[in-house]
Amino acid sequence: MSQIVPKLLFLSIVIATFSFIAVAVWSRERRREREAYYRGETLRKIAETQGTVGNSAIEFLREDEKYAARRRGEGQKLGGLITVACGRGLWLR
């Protein structure tokens, strides 16, 4: 009986981990889908409402790309800081 408990504990941890990963991936993909939908709707509305469509739509896309580049840069900085902190922690151990 005492041999079953660690196996069940390990199995429950594995199931919980994979369930968490599945939900995280699903929610990320859902968010990306919504962002793409709203981006398309915004561009469509810009194209329909304004006479100078080219300038407004291009400006919107440029701002969107600047925002995405800034987020990527911040993510890379954060990843670098985490890597440095983990490396330093392992080195001082």
Biopython code that builds the backbone (N, CA, C, O; Angstrom):
import numpy as np
from Bio.PDB.StructureBuilder import StructureBuilder

atoms = [
    (1, "MET", "N", (0.820, -1.198, 0.000)),
    (1, "MET", "CA", (0.000, 0.000, 0.000)),
    (1, "MET", "C", (0.860, 1.256, 0.000)),
    (1, "MET", "O", (0.527, 2.234, -0.669)),
    (2, "SER", "N", (1.962, 1.238, 0.743)),
    (2, "SER", "CA", (2.798, 2.430, 0.832)),
    (2, "SER", "C", (3.545, 2.697, -0.472)),
    (2, "SER", "O", (4.027, 3.810, -0.680)),
    (3, "GLN", "N", (3.653, 1.702, -1.354)),
    (3, "GLN", "CA", (4.318, 1.902, -2.635)),
    (3, "GLN", "C", (3.390, 2.573, -3.650)),
    (3, "GLN", "O", (3.859, 3.166, -4.622)),
    (4, "ILE", "N", (2.113, 2.483, -3.433)),
    (4, "ILE", "CA", (1.147, 3.055, -4.371)),
    (4, "ILE", "C", (1.049, 4.573, -4.209)),
    (4, "ILE", "O", (0.835, 5.288, -5.188)),
    (5, "VAL", "N", (1.201, 5.060, -2.994)),
    (5, "VAL", "CA", (1.030, 6.486, -2.726)),
    (5, "VAL", "C", (2.025, 7.350, -3.519)),
    (5, "VAL", "O", (1.590, 8.322, -4.136)),
    (6, "PRO", "N", (3.323, 7.055, -3.538)),
    (6, "PRO", "CA", (4.231, 7.887, -4.344)),
    (6, "PRO", "C", (3.914, 7.829, -5.847)),
    (6, "PRO", "O", (4.054, 8.831, -6.548)),
    (7, "LYS", "N", (3.493, 6.676, -6.331)),
    (7, "LYS", "CA", (3.148, 6.546, -7.744)),
    (7, "LYS", "C", (1.916, 7.394, -8.085)),
    (7, "LYS", "O", (1.879, 8.057, -9.122)),
    (8, "LEU", "N", (0.918, 7.365, -7.210)),
    (8, "LEU", "CA", (-0.277, 8.183, -7.432)),
    (8, "LEU", "C", (0.043, 9.671, -7.334)),
    (8, "LEU", "O", (-0.495, 10.479, -8.091)),
    (9, "LEU", "N", (0.907, 10.024, -6.413)),
    (9, "LEU", "CA", (1.310, 11.416, -6.275)),
    (9, "LEU", "C", (2.037, 11.890, -7.534)),
    (9, "LEU", "O", (1.762, 12.975, -8.046)),
    (10, "PHE", "N", (2.961, 11.074, -8.024)),
    (10, "PHE", "CA", (3.689, 11.416, -9.245)),
    (10, "PHE", "C", (2.729, 11.521, -10.433)),
    (10, "PHE", "O", (2.828, 12.447, -11.238)),
    (11, "LEU", "N", (1.809, 10.576, -10.535)),
    (11, "LEU", "CA", (0.846, 10.585, -11.636)),
    (11, "LEU", "C", (-0.052, 11.822, -11.573)),
    (11, "LEU", "O", (-0.355, 12.421, -12.605)),
    (12, "SER", "N", (-0.473, 12.201, -10.380)),
    (12, "SER", "CA", (-1.327, 13.386, -10.256)),
    (12, "SER", "C", (-0.553, 14.662, -10.608)),
    (12, "SER", "O", (-1.125, 15.583, -11.191)),
    (13, "ILE", "N", (0.724, 14.730, -10.267)),
    (13, "ILE", "CA", (1.545, 15.891, -10.621)),
    (13, "ILE", "C", (1.725, 15.967, -12.134)),
    (13, "ILE", "O", (1.649, 17.054, -12.708)),
    (14, "VAL", "N", (1.960, 14.838, -12.783)),
    (14, "VAL", "CA", (2.130, 14.807, -14.239)),
    (14, "VAL", "C", (0.837, 15.242, -14.927)),
    (14, "VAL", "O", (0.874, 16.039, -15.864)),
    (15, "ILE", "N", (-0.283, 14.736, -14.479)),
    (15, "ILE", "CA", (-1.571, 15.096, -15.078)),
    (15, "ILE", "C", (-1.857, 16.580, -14.887)),
    (15, "ILE", "O", (-2.317, 17.247, -15.814)),
    (16, "ALA", "N", (-1.590, 17.098, -13.699)),
    (16, "ALA", "CA", (-1.823, 18.519, -13.431)),
    (16, "ALA", "C", (-0.917, 19.393, -14.293)),
    (16, "ALA", "O", (-1.357, 20.429, -14.794)),
    (17, "THR", "N", (0.323, 18.996, -14.470)),
    (17, "THR", "CA", (1.261, 19.768, -15.285)),
    (17, "THR", "C", (0.802, 19.831, -16.732)),
    (17, "THR", "O", (0.749, 20.911, -17.321)),
    (18, "PHE", "N", (0.470, 18.684, -17.308)),
    (18, "PHE", "CA", (0.043, 18.671, -18.698)),
    (18, "PHE", "C", (-1.309, 19.367, -18.889)),
    (18, "PHE", "O", (-1.555, 19.959, -19.940)),
    (19, "SER", "N", (-2.167, 19.300, -17.903)),
    (19, "SER", "CA", (-3.436, 20.028, -17.986)),
    (19, "SER", "C", (-3.190, 21.530, -17.983)),
    (19, "SER", "O", (-3.807, 22.266, -18.753)),
    (20, "PHE", "N", (-2.295, 21.981, -17.125)),
    (20, "PHE", "CA", (-1.952, 23.396, -17.083)),
    (20, "PHE", "C", (-1.362, 23.862, -18.413)),
    (20, "PHE", "O", (-1.724, 24.924, -18.919)),
    (21, "ILE", "N", (-0.458, 23.069, -18.973)),
    (21, "ILE", "CA", (0.159, 23.422, -20.257)),
    (21, "ILE", "C", (-0.897, 23.505, -21.348)),
    (21, "ILE", "O", (-0.866, 24.424, -22.166)),
    (22, "ALA", "N", (-1.823, 22.569, -21.374)),
    (22, "ALA", "CA", (-2.865, 22.574, -22.395)),
    (22, "ALA", "C", (-3.738, 23.824, -22.289)),
    (22, "ALA", "O", (-4.055, 24.442, -23.305)),
    (23, "VAL", "N", (-4.123, 24.195, -21.094)),
    (23, "VAL", "CA", (-4.954, 25.384, -20.902)),
    (23, "VAL", "C", (-4.172, 26.652, -21.242)),
    (23, "VAL", "O", (-4.732, 27.580, -21.827)),
    (24, "ALA", "N", (-2.904, 26.705, -20.891)),
    (24, "ALA", "CA", (-2.087, 27.885, -21.194)),
    (24, "ALA", "C", (-1.932, 28.069, -22.701)),
    (24, "ALA", "O", (-2.052, 29.186, -23.204)),
    (25, "VAL", "N", (-1.669, 26.989, -23.419)),
    (25, "VAL", "CA", (-1.527, 27.075, -24.877)),
    (25, "VAL", "C", (-2.852, 27.467, -25.514)),
    (25, "VAL", "O", (-2.881, 28.293, -26.426)),
    (26, "TRP", "N", (-3.935, 26.888, -25.048)),
    (26, "TRP", "CA", (-5.251, 27.207, -25.608)),
    (26, "TRP", "C", (-5.575, 28.686, -25.407)),
    (26, "TRP", "O", (-6.042, 29.352, -26.330)),
    (27, "SER", "N", (-5.329, 29.197, -24.206)),
    (27, "SER", "CA", (-5.663, 30.599, -23.938)),
    (27, "SER", "C", (-4.767, 31.543, -24.739)),
    (27, "SER", "O", (-5.233, 32.590, -25.188)),
    (28, "ARG", "N", (-3.494, 31.199, -24.929)),
    (28, "ARG", "CA", (-2.609, 32.035, -25.736)),
    (28, "ARG", "C", (-3.072, 32.088, -27.189)),
    (28, "ARG", "O", (-3.087, 33.156, -27.801)),
    (29, "GLU", "N", (-3.448, 30.938, -27.737)),
    (29, "GLU", "CA", (-3.921, 30.908, -29.117)),
    (29, "GLU", "C", (-5.242, 31.649, -29.270)),
    (29, "GLU", "O", (-5.473, 32.296, -30.292)),
    (30, "ARG", "N", (-6.093, 31.565, -28.287)),
    (30, "ARG", "CA", (-7.366, 32.286, -28.314)),
    (30, "ARG", "C", (-7.121, 33.794, -28.300)),
    (30, "ARG", "O", (-7.784, 34.543, -29.018)),
    (31, "ARG", "N", (-6.174, 34.231, -27.484)),
    (31, "ARG", "CA", (-5.835, 35.652, -27.424)),
    (31, "ARG", "C", (-5.279, 36.131, -28.756)),
    (31, "ARG", "O", (-5.656, 37.200, -29.234)),
    (32, "ARG", "N", (-4.393, 35.357, -29.356)),
    (32, "ARG", "CA", (-3.837, 35.722, -30.664)),
    (32, "ARG", "C", (-4.931, 35.805, -31.730)),
    (32, "ARG", "O", (-4.911, 36.694, -32.582)),
    (33, "GLU", "N", (-5.867, 34.888, -31.675)),
    (33, "GLU", "CA", (-6.977, 34.903, -32.637)),
    (33, "GLU", "C", (-7.817, 36.169, -32.478)),
    (33, "GLU", "O", (-8.185, 36.805, -33.465)),
    (34, "ARG", "N", (-8.118, 36.531, -31.227)),
    (34, "ARG", "CA", (-8.891, 37.751, -30.978)),
    (34, "ARG", "C", (-8.133, 38.989, -31.436)),
    (34, "ARG", "O", (-8.721, 39.889, -32.035)),
    (35, "GLU", "N", (-6.830, 39.040, -31.159)),
    (35, "GLU", "CA", (-6.034, 40.194, -31.583)),
    (35, "GLU", "C", (-6.033, 40.326, -33.103)),
    (35, "GLU", "O", (-6.162, 41.434, -33.625)),
    (36, "ALA", "N", (-5.892, 39.225, -33.812)),
    (36, "ALA", "CA", (-5.903, 39.269, -35.275)),
    (36, "ALA", "C", (-7.274, 39.718, -35.790)),
    (36, "ALA", "O", (-7.358, 40.493, -36.743)),
    (37, "TYR", "N", (-8.328, 39.237, -35.168)),
    (37, "TYR", "CA", (-9.674, 39.625, -35.579)),
    (37, "TYR", "C", (-9.884, 41.123, -35.384)),
    (37, "TYR", "O", (-10.360, 41.806, -36.291)),
    (38, "TYR", "N", (-9.530, 41.640, -34.197)),
    (38, "TYR", "CA", (-9.731, 43.058, -33.920)),
    (38, "TYR", "C", (-8.830, 43.933, -34.785)),
    (38, "TYR", "O", (-9.235, 45.021, -35.196)),
    (39, "ARG", "N", (-7.622, 43.474, -35.063)),
    (39, "ARG", "CA", (-6.733, 44.225, -35.945)),
    (39, "ARG", "C", (-7.346, 44.332, -37.335)),
    (39, "ARG", "O", (-7.329, 45.402, -37.945)),
    (40, "GLY", "N", (-7.889, 43.224, -37.836)),
    (40, "GLY", "CA", (-8.538, 43.238, -39.145)),
    (40, "GLY", "C", (-9.766, 44.131, -39.166)),
    (40, "GLY", "O", (-9.987, 44.859, -40.133)),
    (41, "GLU", "N", (-10.559, 44.083, -38.119)),
    (41, "GLU", "CA", (-11.744, 44.943, -38.037)),
    (41, "GLU", "C", (-11.361, 46.422, -37.988)),
    (41, "GLU", "O", (-12.013, 47.262, -38.607)),
    (42, "THR", "N", (-10.313, 46.725, -37.256)),
    (42, "THR", "CA", (-9.866, 48.115, -37.172)),
    (42, "THR", "C", (-9.398, 48.613, -38.534)),
    (42, "THR", "O", (-9.752, 49.717, -38.948)),
    (43, "LEU", "N", (-8.610, 47.810, -39.225)),
    (43, "LEU", "CA", (-8.160, 48.204, -40.557)),
    (43, "LEU", "C", (-9.338, 48.364, -41.522)),
    (43, "LEU", "O", (-9.343, 49.273, -42.351)),
    (44, "ARG", "N", (-10.320, 47.493, -41.415)),
    (44, "ARG", "CA", (-11.492, 47.593, -42.286)),
    (44, "ARG", "C", (-12.257, 48.888, -42.018)),
    (44, "ARG", "O", (-12.693, 49.565, -42.949)),
    (45, "LYS", "N", (-12.415, 49.223, -40.737)),
    (45, "LYS", "CA", (-13.121, 50.460, -40.394)),
    (45, "LYS", "C", (-12.341, 51.686, -40.849)),
    (45, "LYS", "O", (-12.937, 52.657, -41.315)),
    (46, "ILE", "N", (-11.026, 51.656, -40.721)),
    (46, "ILE", "CA", (-10.215, 52.773, -41.209)),
    (46, "ILE", "C", (-10.396, 52.927, -42.707)),
    (46, "ILE", "O", (-10.545, 54.040, -43.212)),
    (47, "ALA", "N", (-10.383, 51.815, -43.410)),
    (47, "ALA", "CA", (-10.526, 51.856, -44.868)),
    (47, "ALA", "C", (-11.902, 52.354, -45.281)),
    (47, "ALA", "O", (-12.016, 53.037, -46.299)),
    (48, "GLU", "N", (-12.942, 52.039, -44.535)),
    (48, "GLU", "CA", (-14.301, 52.432, -44.895)),
    (48, "GLU", "C", (-14.614, 53.890, -44.565)),
    (48, "GLU", "O", (-15.359, 54.534, -45.304)),
    (49, "THR", "N", (-14.069, 54.422, -43.484)),
    (49, "THR", "CA", (-14.519, 55.722, -43.005)),
    (49, "THR", "C", (-13.725, 56.907, -43.529)),
    (49, "THR", "O", (-14.248, 58.020, -43.569)),
    (50, "GLN", "N", (-12.489, 56.702, -43.927)),
    (50, "GLN", "CA", (-11.677, 57.854, -44.279)),
    (50, "GLN", "C", (-11.403, 57.914, -45.773)),
    (50, "GLN", "O", (-11.349, 56.886, -46.447)),
    (51, "GLY", "N", (-11.233, 59.119, -46.279)),
    (51, "GLY", "CA", (-10.942, 59.307, -47.690)),
    (51, "GLY", "C", (-9.486, 59.015, -48.012)),
    (51, "GLY", "O", (-9.185, 58.470, -49.074)),
    (52, "THR", "N", (-8.583, 59.367, -47.113)),
    (52, "THR", "CA", (-7.166, 59.074, -47.322)),
    (52, "THR", "C", (-6.828, 57.788, -46.596)),
    (52, "THR", "O", (-6.231, 57.790, -45.520)),
    (53, "VAL", "N", (-7.224, 56.699, -47.212)),
    (53, "VAL", "CA", (-7.112, 55.388, -46.573)),
    (53, "VAL", "C", (-5.666, 54.960, -46.397)),
    (53, "VAL", "O", (-5.291, 54.428, -45.352)),
    (54, "GLY", "N", (-4.877, 55.189, -47.396)),
    (54, "GLY", "CA", (-3.510, 54.680, -47.368)),
    (54, "GLY", "C", (-2.705, 55.176, -46.190)),
    (54, "GLY", "O", (-2.041, 54.391, -45.512)),
    (55, "ASN", "N", (-2.756, 56.481, -45.937)),
    (55, "ASN", "CA", (-1.946, 57.050, -44.864)),
    (55, "ASN", "C", (-2.376, 56.559, -43.491)),
    (55, "ASN", "O", (-1.528, 56.210, -42.670)),
    (56, "SER", "N", (-3.660, 56.527, -43.230)),
    (56, "SER", "CA", (-4.143, 56.115, -41.910)),
    (56, "SER", "C", (-3.869, 54.641, -41.649)),
    (56, "SER", "O", (-3.445, 54.266, -40.556)),
    (57, "ALA", "N", (-4.113, 53.810, -42.651)),
    (57, "ALA", "CA", (-3.892, 52.377, -42.469)),
    (57, "ALA", "C", (-2.414, 52.080, -42.294)),
    (57, "ALA", "O", (-2.037, 51.264, -41.453)),
    (58, "ILE", "N", (-1.573, 52.739, -43.085)),
    (58, "ILE", "CA", (-0.126, 52.503, -42.967)),
    (58, "ILE", "C", (0.385, 53.002, -41.616)),
    (58, "ILE", "O", (1.229, 52.358, -40.994)),
    (59, "GLU", "N", (-0.123, 54.143, -41.164)),
    (59, "GLU", "CA", (0.277, 54.662, -39.858)),
    (59, "GLU", "C", (-0.140, 53.704, -38.739)),
    (59, "GLU", "O", (0.618, 53.471, -37.797)),
    (60, "PHE", "N", (-1.339, 53.158, -38.849)),
    (60, "PHE", "CA", (-1.809, 52.192, -37.855)),
    (60, "PHE", "C", (-0.906, 50.961, -37.834)),
    (60, "PHE", "O", (-0.536, 50.486, -36.760)),
    (61, "LEU", "N", (-0.553, 50.447, -38.994)),
    (61, "LEU", "CA", (0.310, 49.265, -39.056)),
    (61, "LEU", "C", (1.702, 49.552, -38.503)),
    (61, "LEU", "O", (2.290, 48.703, -37.833)),
    (62, "ARG", "N", (2.230, 50.738, -38.779)),
    (62, "ARG", "CA", (3.551, 51.101, -38.244)),
    (62, "ARG", "C", (3.522, 51.172, -36.722)),
    (62, "ARG", "O", (4.429, 50.672, -36.057)),
    (63, "GLU", "N", (2.490, 51.787, -36.173)),
    (63, "GLU", "CA", (2.365, 51.865, -34.713)),
    (63, "GLU", "C", (2.237, 50.475, -34.098)),
    (63, "GLU", "O", (2.801, 50.198, -33.039)),
    (64, "ASP", "N", (1.492, 49.608, -34.770)),
    (64, "ASP", "CA", (1.319, 48.242, -34.294)),
    (64, "ASP", "C", (2.645, 47.489, -34.307)),
    (64, "ASP", "O", (2.936, 46.734, -33.379)),
    (65, "GLU", "N", (3.442, 47.682, -35.335)),
    (65, "GLU", "CA", (4.742, 47.013, -35.412)),
    (65, "GLU", "C", (5.719, 47.579, -34.386)),
    (65, "GLU", "O", (6.526, 46.832, -33.832)),
    (66, "LYS", "N", (5.661, 48.885, -34.121)),
    (66, "LYS", "CA", (6.507, 49.477, -33.085)),
    (66, "LYS", "C", (6.168, 48.880, -31.718)),
    (66, "LYS", "O", (7.052, 48.556, -30.925)),
    (67, "TYR", "N", (4.869, 48.746, -31.467)),
    (67, "TYR", "CA", (4.428, 48.171, -30.201)),
    (67, "TYR", "C", (4.909, 46.721, -30.066)),
    (67, "TYR", "O", (5.377, 46.319, -29.001)),
    (68, "ALA", "N", (4.792, 45.939, -31.144)),
    (68, "ALA", "CA", (5.233, 44.543, -31.114)),
    (68, "ALA", "C", (6.745, 44.453, -30.916)),
    (68, "ALA", "O", (7.222, 43.596, -30.173)),
    (69, "ALA", "N", (7.497, 45.329, -31.574)),
    (69, "ALA", "CA", (8.957, 45.325, -31.408)),
    (69, "ALA", "C", (9.345, 45.690, -29.979)),
    (69, "ALA", "O", (10.265, 45.099, -29.413)),
    (70, "ARG", "N", (8.644, 46.661, -29.395)),
    (70, "ARG", "CA", (8.930, 47.046, -28.008)),
    (70, "ARG", "C", (8.638, 45.893, -27.055)),
    (70, "ARG", "O", (9.405, 45.645, -26.124)),
    (71, "ARG", "N", (7.528, 45.186, -27.285)),
    (71, "ARG", "CA", (7.200, 44.036, -26.420)),
    (71, "ARG", "C", (8.232, 42.930, -26.554)),
    (71, "ARG", "O", (8.612, 42.312, -25.560)),
    (72, "ARG", "N", (8.695, 42.672, -27.788)),
    (72, "ARG", "CA", (9.729, 41.658, -27.989)),
    (72, "ARG", "C", (11.013, 42.039, -27.264)),
    (72, "ARG", "O", (11.642, 41.200, -26.618)),
    (73, "GLY", "N", (11.399, 43.310, -27.373)),
    (73, "GLY", "CA", (12.612, 43.775, -26.693)),
    (73, "GLY", "C", (12.510, 43.644, -25.184)),
    (73, "GLY", "O", (13.461, 43.221, -24.526)),
    (74, "GLU", "N", (11.358, 44.007, -24.635)),
    (74, "GLU", "CA", (11.162, 43.880, -23.194)),
    (74, "GLU", "C", (11.193, 42.417, -22.761)),
    (74, "GLU", "O", (11.730, 42.084, -21.705)),
    (75, "GLY", "N", (10.614, 41.552, -23.585)),
    (75, "GLY", "CA", (10.646, 40.125, -23.274)),
    (75, "GLY", "C", (12.046, 39.568, -23.302)),
    (75, "GLY", "O", (12.405, 38.737, -22.467)),
    (76, "GLN", "N", (12.851, 40.019, -24.264)),
    (76, "GLN", "CA", (14.237, 39.561, -24.338)),
    (76, "GLN", "C", (15.050, 40.066, -23.153)),
    (76, "GLN", "O", (15.890, 39.342, -22.620)),
    (77, "LYS", "N", (14.804, 41.302, -22.741)),
    (77, "LYS", "CA", (15.501, 41.833, -21.568)),
    (77, "LYS", "C", (15.145, 41.024, -20.317)),
    (77, "LYS", "O", (16.014, 40.670, -19.520)),
    (78, "LEU", "N", (13.861, 40.745, -20.165)),
    (78, "LEU", "CA", (13.420, 39.968, -19.011)),
    (78, "LEU", "C", (14.034, 38.570, -19.033)),
    (78, "LEU", "O", (14.499, 38.077, -18.006)),
    (79, "GLY", "N", (14.035, 37.936, -20.202)),
    (79, "GLY", "CA", (14.646, 36.609, -20.320)),
    (79, "GLY", "C", (16.126, 36.641, -20.001)),
    (79, "GLY", "O", (16.645, 35.726, -19.361)),
    (80, "GLY", "N", (16.809, 37.682, -20.438)),
    (80, "GLY", "CA", (18.230, 37.817, -20.129)),
    (80, "GLY", "C", (18.476, 38.003, -18.647)),
    (80, "GLY", "O", (19.397, 37.409, -18.086)),
    (81, "LEU", "N", (17.654, 38.828, -18.007)),
    (81, "LEU", "CA", (17.816, 39.036, -16.566)),
    (81, "LEU", "C", (17.565, 37.753, -15.786)),
    (81, "LEU", "O", (18.271, 37.462, -14.820)),
    (82, "ILE", "N", (16.568, 36.992, -16.197)),
    (82, "ILE", "CA", (16.279, 35.726, -15.517)),
    (82, "ILE", "C", (17.436, 34.754, -15.705)),
    (82, "ILE", "O", (17.832, 34.064, -14.766)),
    (83, "THR", "N", (17.981, 34.702, -16.927)),
    (83, "THR", "CA", (19.107, 33.809, -17.196)),
    (83, "THR", "C", (20.326, 34.201, -16.376)),
    (83, "THR", "O", (21.001, 33.341, -15.810)),
    (84, "VAL", "N", (20.607, 35.492, -16.310)),
    (84, "VAL", "CA", (21.745, 35.962, -15.518)),
    (84, "VAL", "C", (21.535, 35.638, -14.045)),
    (84, "VAL", "O", (22.461, 35.176, -13.379)),
    (85, "ALA", "N", (20.346, 35.870, -13.531)),
    (85, "ALA", "CA", (20.078, 35.590, -12.123)),
    (85, "ALA", "C", (20.218, 34.106, -11.804)),
    (85, "ALA", "O", (20.787, 33.735, -10.777)),
    (86, "CYS", "N", (19.698, 33.262, -12.688)),
    (86, "CYS", "CA", (19.821, 31.811, -12.459)),
    (86, "CYS", "C", (21.283, 31.375, -12.547)),
    (86, "CYS", "O", (21.740, 30.567, -11.739)),
    (87, "GLY", "N", (22.008, 31.902, -13.517)),
    (87, "GLY", "CA", (23.418, 31.562, -13.654)),
    (87, "GLY", "C", (24.216, 31.989, -12.448)),
    (87, "GLY", "O", (25.055, 31.240, -11.946)),
    (88, "ARG", "N", (23.954, 33.194, -11.985)),
    (88, "ARG", "CA", (24.676, 33.689, -10.801)),
    (88, "ARG", "C", (24.318, 32.861, -9.572)),
    (88, "ARG", "O", (25.178, 32.550, -8.747)),
    (89, "GLY", "N", (23.043, 32.511, -9.460)),
    (89, "GLY", "CA", (22.641, 31.693, -8.311)),
    (89, "GLY", "C", (23.300, 30.321, -8.322)),
    (89, "GLY", "O", (23.701, 29.814, -7.274)),
    (90, "LEU", "N", (23.414, 29.719, -9.500)),
    (90, "LEU", "CA", (24.068, 28.417, -9.605)),
    (90, "LEU", "C", (25.573, 28.533, -9.403)),
    (90, "LEU", "O", (26.201, 27.627, -8.855)),
    (91, "TRP", "N", (26.147, 29.637, -9.840)),
    (91, "TRP", "CA", (27.577, 29.830, -9.727)),
    (91, "TRP", "C", (27.990, 30.021, -8.267)),
    (91, "TRP", "O", (29.027, 29.514, -7.840)),
    (92, "LEU", "N", (27.181, 30.747, -7.512)),
    (92, "LEU", "CA", (27.497, 31.017, -6.110)),
    (92, "LEU", "C", (27.174, 29.845, -5.199)),
    (92, "LEU", "O", (27.551, 29.841, -4.027)),
    (93, "ARG", "N", (26.501, 28.886, -5.716)),
    (93, "ARG", "CA", (26.101, 27.737, -4.903)),
    (93, "ARG", "C", (27.242, 26.943, -4.487)),
    (93, "ARG", "O", (27.076, 25.939, -3.795)),
]
sb = StructureBuilder()
sb.init_structure("model")
sb.init_model(0)
sb.init_chain("A")
sb.init_seg("    ")
for serial, (resi, resn, name, xyz) in enumerate(atoms, 1):
    if name == "N":
        sb.init_residue(resn, " ", resi, " ")
    sb.init_atom(name, np.array(xyz, "f"), 0.0, 1.0, " ", f" {name:<3s}", serial, name[0])
structure = sb.get_structure()
